[in-house]
Amino acid sequence: MKKLIIDARMKELWPSVRVGCMQYKVKVEKKNEEMWSYLKKDIFKKAKDNIFDHGINDIPNIRESRLAYKAFGKDPSRYRVSSEALIRRIGQGKGLYEVNTVVDVNNMISIESGFSVGSYDTANIGDELIFRIGREKETYKGIGKEEVNIENLPVLADEKGAVGSSTSDSERAMITESAEEVLTLIYSFSDNKDLEKALEYGRAYMEKYAGAREIKCWVVE
């Protein structure tokens, strides 16, 4: 089991920050057709209804994430929380990239909850992790991107440095079909019980659509 703590400075600037954790064994597959059918029929509709009801910036849990980014010193319109970026794609009719079963379920949890969700290959991250604010001039190679400027972003780090963020993860621990154990993190900046709900249905989705087993769930405050 990985150990995660939330940095004191982050808690000071945004006291309601919490992280939902899910660690499990898995055989990563290319695609789950049943999941994509459910995603396009049900989850896309929920996302579009949310956009209609609230406007993207004010969707519950996206709104709080944007406010947290401002508190940390990052412009949330330039560096969007990943859930917002996914929901914007749906609203624009662009659809989603098909990656693999774990990443696709990861994105589905994010769209349904409004929280940023990240999944990491446990073989490529340390046993002790910290959720903190990105340091001055800190960067890493993003997935499918050049260097990402993670200064003032909420980032996940181990003893080697930052490995992910609630905007864009690094290549180091990205999920490929060779991953055998995964840590999925739900990043919450909201003072509500939506995190517990997302962890519950997220677990069910990972079991059903990604074949996750030996799942352990917990919340870090």
LOVO-998112 format. One record per residue (C-alpha): residue in one letter; z, y, x; residue number from 0. Coordinates in steps of 0.001 Angstrom, whole numbers. Example, Ala and Ser with C-alpha at 12.3 -4.5 7.8 and 13.67 -1.06 7.14 Angstrom:
+------+---------+---------+---------+-----+
! type !       w !       v !       u ! seq !
+------+---------+---------+---------+-----+
!    A !    7800 !   -4500 !   12300 !   0 !
!    S !    7140 !   -1060 !   13670 !   1 !
+------+---------+---------+---------+-----+
//
This chain:
+------+---------+---------+---------+-----+
! type !       w !       v !       u ! seq !
+------+---------+---------+---------+-----+
!    M !       0 !       0 !       0 !   0 !
!    K !    -915 !    3433 !    1280 !   1 !
!    K !    1765 !    6104 !    1342 !   2 !
!    L !     872 !    9562 !      30 !   3 !
!    I !    2876 !   12787 !      60 !   4 !
!    I !    2048 !   16261 !   -1244 !   5 !
!    D !    2461 !   19059 !    1284 !   6 !
!    A !    5333 !   21475 !     584 !   7 !
!    R !    3120 !   24571 !    1002 !   8 !
!    M !     738 !   23261 !   -1651 !   9 !
!    K !    3658 !   22615 !   -4034 !  10 !
!    E !    4941 !   26115 !   -3365 !  11 !
!    L !    1615 !   27735 !   -4280 !  12 !
!    W !     934 !   25407 !   -7234 !  13 !
!    P !    4118 !   23584 !   -8371 !  14 !
!    S !    2421 !   21366 !  -10991 !  15 !
!    V !     189 !   19517 !   -8473 !  16 !
!    R !     429 !   15711 !   -8815 !  17 !
!    V !   -1733 !   12784 !   -7746 !  18 !
!    G !   -2371 !    9581 !   -9689 !  19 !
!    C !   -2924 !    6639 !   -7330 !  20 !
!    M !   -4666 !    3327 !   -7934 !  21 !
!    Q !   -5056 !     762 !   -5127 !  22 !
!    Y !   -6953 !   -2465 !   -5759 !  23 !
!    K !   -9130 !   -5256 !   -4382 !  24 !
!    V !  -12767 !   -5236 !   -5437 !  25 !
!    K !  -16252 !   -6578 !   -4818 !  26 !
!    V !  -18496 !   -3542 !   -5011 !  27 !
!    E !  -21749 !   -4143 !   -6870 !  28 !
!    K !  -24859 !   -2011 !   -7228 !  29 !
!    K !  -24673 !   -1282 !  -10969 !  30 !
!    N !  -22945 !   -2237 !  -14216 !  31 !
!    E !  -25411 !   -1829 !  -17090 !  32 !
!    E !  -22670 !   -2040 !  -19750 !  33 !
!    M !  -20791 !     838 !  -18134 !  34 !
!    W !  -23891 !    3042 !  -18005 !  35 !
!    S !  -24610 !    2346 !  -21650 !  36 !
!    Y !  -21038 !    3353 !  -22620 !  37 !
!    L !  -21149 !    6384 !  -20301 !  38 !
!    K !  -24391 !    7744 !  -21743 !  39 !
!    K !  -23468 !    7041 !  -25367 !  40 !
!    D !  -19771 !    8011 !  -25495 !  41 !
!    I !  -18655 !    9896 !  -22383 !  42 !
!    F !  -21708 !   12194 !  -22172 !  43 !
!    K !  -21169 !   13123 !  -25841 !  44 !
!    K !  -17475 !   13932 !  -25181 !  45 !
!    A !  -18472 !   16081 !  -22199 !  46 !
!    K !  -21061 !   18006 !  -24244 !  47 !
!    D !  -18536 !   18491 !  -27079 !  48 !
!    N !  -16038 !   19829 !  -24534 !  49 !
!    I !  -18608 !   22299 !  -23188 !  50 !
!    F !  -19372 !   23415 !  -26763 !  51 !
!    D !  -15686 !   23738 !  -27713 !  52 !
!    H !  -14350 !   25437 !  -24583 !  53 !
!    G !  -17106 !   26563 !  -22222 !  54 !
!    I !  -17140 !   24693 !  -18907 !  55 !
!    N !  -14638 !   26900 !  -17045 !  56 !
!    D !  -12029 !   26453 !  -19777 !  57 !
!    I !  -12272 !   22703 !  -20330 !  58 !
!    P !   -8694 !   21329 !  -20101 !  59 !
!    N !   -7786 !   20268 !  -16532 !  60 !
!    I !  -10869 !   22005 !  -15133 !  61 !
!    R !   -9312 !   25347 !  -16097 !  62 !
!    E !   -6065 !   24524 !  -14266 !  63 !
!    S !   -7963 !   23222 !  -11227 !  64 !
!    R !   -9921 !   26478 !  -10977 !  65 !
!    L !   -6696 !   28496 !  -11150 !  66 !
!    A !   -5144 !   26326 !   -8420 !  67 !
!    Y !   -8183 !   26891 !   -6165 !  68 !
!    K !   -7713 !   30658 !   -6575 !  69 !
!    A !   -4017 !   30299 !   -5674 !  70 !
!    F !   -5008 !   28417 !   -2497 !  71 !
!    G !   -7528 !   31119 !   -1545 !  72 !
!    K !  -10805 !   29345 !   -2459 !  73 !
!    D !  -13442 !   30688 !   -4854 !  74 !
!    P !  -13805 !   27990 !   -7566 !  75 !
!    S !  -17263 !   29246 !   -8529 !  76 !
!    R !  -18600 !   28676 !   -4993 !  77 !
!    Y !  -16628 !   25495 !   -4303 !  78 !
!    R !  -16458 !   23718 !   -7624 !  79 !
!    V !  -13910 !   21037 !   -8407 !  80 !
!    S !  -15904 !   17770 !   -8574 !  81 !
!    S !  -15198 !   17147 !  -12282 !  82 !
!    E !  -16700 !   20535 !  -13133 !  83 !
!    A !  -19785 !   19832 !  -11019 !  84 !
!    L !  -20314 !   16484 !  -12810 !  85 !
!    I !  -19859 !   17984 !  -16286 !  86 !
!    R !  -22232 !   20843 !  -15425 !  87 !
!    R !  -24919 !   18281 !  -14511 !  88 !
!    I !  -24480 !   16605 !  -17899 !  89 !
!    G !  -24589 !   19955 !  -19710 !  90 !
!    Q !  -27820 !   20833 !  -17892 !  91 !
!    G !  -29357 !   17472 !  -18864 !  92 !
!    K !  -29646 !   16354 !  -15239 !  93 !
!    G !  -27673 !   13123 !  -15725 !  94 !
!    L !  -25721 !   11473 !  -12902 !  95 !
!    Y !  -26612 !    9697 !   -9697 !  96 !
!    E !  -26207 !    5920 !   -9751 !  97 !
!    V !  -24225 !    4995 !   -6630 !  98 !
!    N !  -22309 !    1720 !   -7085 !  99 !
!    T !  -19835 !     241 !   -9570 ! 100 !
!    V !  -16707 !    1833 !   -8038 ! 101 !
!    V !  -18176 !    5310 !   -7548 ! 102 !
!    D !  -19814 !    5263 !  -10983 ! 103 !
!    V !  -16495 !    4371 !  -12684 ! 104 !
!    N !  -14753 !    6967 !  -10492 ! 105 !
!    N !  -17140 !    9610 !  -11866 ! 106 !
!    M !  -16674 !    8395 !  -15446 ! 107 !
!    I !  -12871 !    8848 !  -15178 ! 108 !
!    S !  -13457 !   12350 !  -13807 ! 109 !
!    I !  -15814 !   13364 !  -16625 ! 110 !
!    E !  -13517 !   12022 !  -19342 ! 111 !
!    S !  -10306 !   13527 !  -17925 ! 112 !
!    G !  -11521 !   16818 !  -16404 ! 113 !
!    F !   -9668 !   15870 !  -13194 ! 114 !
!    S !  -11289 !   15488 !   -9799 ! 115 !
!    V !  -11221 !   11796 !   -8799 ! 116 !
!    G !  -11852 !   10394 !   -5304 ! 117 !
!    S !  -12232 !    6787 !   -4145 ! 118 !
!    Y !  -11707 !    5757 !    -526 ! 119 !
!    D !  -12296 !    2559 !    1464 ! 120 !
!    T !   -8758 !    1659 !    2611 ! 121 !
!    A !  -10164 !     120 !    5821 ! 122 !
!    N !  -11230 !    3583 !    6975 ! 123 !
!    I !   -8118 !    5644 !    6219 ! 124 !
!    G !   -4618 !    5627 !    7701 ! 125 !
!    D !   -1551 !    4156 !    5987 ! 126 !
!    E !     116 !    7569 !    5696 ! 127 !
!    L !   -1764 !   10248 !    3779 ! 128 !
!    I !   -1040 !   13847 !    2898 ! 129 !
!    F !   -2538 !   16047 !     173 ! 130 !
!    R !   -2580 !   19542 !    1643 ! 131 !
!    I !   -4550 !   22787 !    1884 ! 132 !
!    G !   -7501 !   22818 !    4291 ! 133 !
!    R !   -6788 !   24595 !    7571 ! 134 !
!    E !   -8584 !   27563 !    9073 ! 135 !
!    K !  -12174 !   26672 !   10088 ! 136 !
!    E !  -11589 !   23018 !    9110 ! 137 !
!    T !  -14778 !   21098 !    8211 ! 138 !
!    Y !  -16093 !   17556 !    7876 ! 139 !
!    K !  -19388 !   15778 !    7224 ! 140 !
!    G !  -19700 !   15524 !    3460 ! 141 !
!    I !  -21357 !   12634 !    1610 ! 142 !
!    G !  -25060 !   13466 !    1467 ! 143 !
!    K !  -24316 !   16916 !    2866 ! 144 !
!    E !  -24007 !   18726 !    6168 ! 145 !
!    E !  -20614 !   20044 !    7292 ! 146 !
!    V !  -18419 !   21058 !    4334 ! 147 !
!    N !  -16155 !   24072 !    4795 ! 148 !
!    I !  -12805 !   22709 !    3580 ! 149 !
!    E !  -10674 !   25691 !    4638 ! 150 !
!    N !   -8290 !   26512 !    1734 ! 151 !
!    L !   -9567 !   23564 !    -342 ! 152 !
!    P !   -7119 !   20874 !   -1521 ! 153 !
!    V !   -7750 !   18054 !     977 ! 154 !
!    L !   -6618 !   14492 !    1591 ! 155 !
!    A !   -5842 !   13808 !    5242 ! 156 !
!    D !   -4490 !   11111 !    7561 ! 157 !
!    E !   -3559 !   11192 !   11248 ! 158 !
!    K !   -7240 !   11575 !   12222 ! 159 !
!    G !   -7738 !   14615 !    9984 ! 160 !
!    A !   -9161 !   15376 !    6542 ! 161 !
!    V !  -11006 !   12570 !    4795 ! 162 !
!    G !  -11590 !   13922 !    1288 ! 163 !
!    S !  -11115 !   16821 !   -1094 ! 164 !
!    S !  -11168 !   17520 !   -4804 ! 165 !
!    T !  -14579 !   19162 !   -4295 ! 166 !
!    S !  -16519 !   16874 !   -1956 ! 167 !
!    D !  -15444 !   13816 !      55 ! 168 !
!    S !  -16269 !   13022 !    3680 ! 169 !
!    E !  -18508 !   10194 !    4845 ! 170 !
!    R !  -15672 !    8507 !    6760 ! 171 !
!    A !  -14120 !    6594 !    3862 ! 172 !
!    M !  -17012 !    6606 !    1389 ! 173 !
!    I !  -17379 !    3532 !    -835 ! 174 !
!    T !  -20216 !    1212 !     116 ! 175 !
!    E !  -20920 !   -2352 !    -955 ! 176 !
!    S !  -18959 !   -3589 !    2090 ! 177 !
!    A !  -15637 !   -2121 !     808 ! 178 !
!    E !  -13086 !   -4793 !    -157 ! 179 !
!    E !  -10072 !   -2645 !   -1018 ! 180 !
!    V !  -10138 !     821 !   -2523 ! 181 !
!    L !   -7699 !    3675 !   -3103 ! 182 !
!    T !   -8704 !    5829 !   -6085 ! 183 !
!    L !   -6890 !    9164 !   -6442 ! 184 !
!    I !   -6793 !   11401 !   -9525 ! 185 !
!    Y !   -6018 !   14978 !   -8452 ! 186 !
!    S !   -4098 !   16881 !  -11145 ! 187 !
!    F !   -3228 !   20574 !  -11098 ! 188 !
!    S !   -2135 !   20511 !  -14759 ! 189 !
!    D !    1334 !   20575 !  -16233 ! 190 !
!    N !     652 !   17917 !  -18885 ! 191 !
!    K !     603 !   14148 !  -19444 ! 192 !
!    D !   -3181 !   13805 !  -19139 ! 193 !
!    L !   -2739 !   12340 !  -15648 ! 194 !
!    E !    -787 !    9338 !  -16954 ! 195 !
!    K !   -3427 !    8791 !  -19653 ! 196 !
!    A !   -6281 !    9002 !  -17108 ! 197 !
!    L !   -4508 !    6502 !  -14857 ! 198 !
!    E !   -4174 !    4132 !  -17808 ! 199 !
!    Y !   -7793 !    4193 !  -18995 ! 200 !
!    G !   -8995 !    4514 !  -15387 ! 201 !
!    R !   -7306 !    1221 !  -14586 ! 202 !
!    A !   -8921 !    -408 !  -17633 ! 203 !
!    Y !  -12366 !     926 !  -16648 ! 204 !
!    M !  -12029 !    -282 !  -13050 ! 205 !
!    E !  -11034 !   -3754 !  -14271 ! 206 !
!    K !  -13764 !   -3985 !  -16895 ! 207 !
!    Y !  -16705 !   -2338 !  -15154 ! 208 !
!    A !  -15991 !   -2721 !  -11421 ! 209 !
!    G !  -14094 !   -6032 !  -11435 ! 210 !
!    A !  -10999 !   -4491 !   -9789 ! 211 !
!    R !   -8070 !   -6873 !   -9336 ! 212 !
!    E !   -4489 !   -6781 !   -8032 ! 213 !
!    I !   -4328 !   -3151 !   -9198 ! 214 !
!    K !   -1257 !   -1104 !   -8344 ! 215 !
!    C !    -799 !    2298 !   -9996 ! 216 !
!    W !    1690 !    5075 !   -9267 ! 217 !
!    V !    2055 !    8861 !   -9476 ! 218 !
!    V !    2998 !   11127 !   -6560 ! 219 !
!    E !    4750 !   14387 !   -7450 ! 220 !
+------+---------+---------+---------+-----+
//
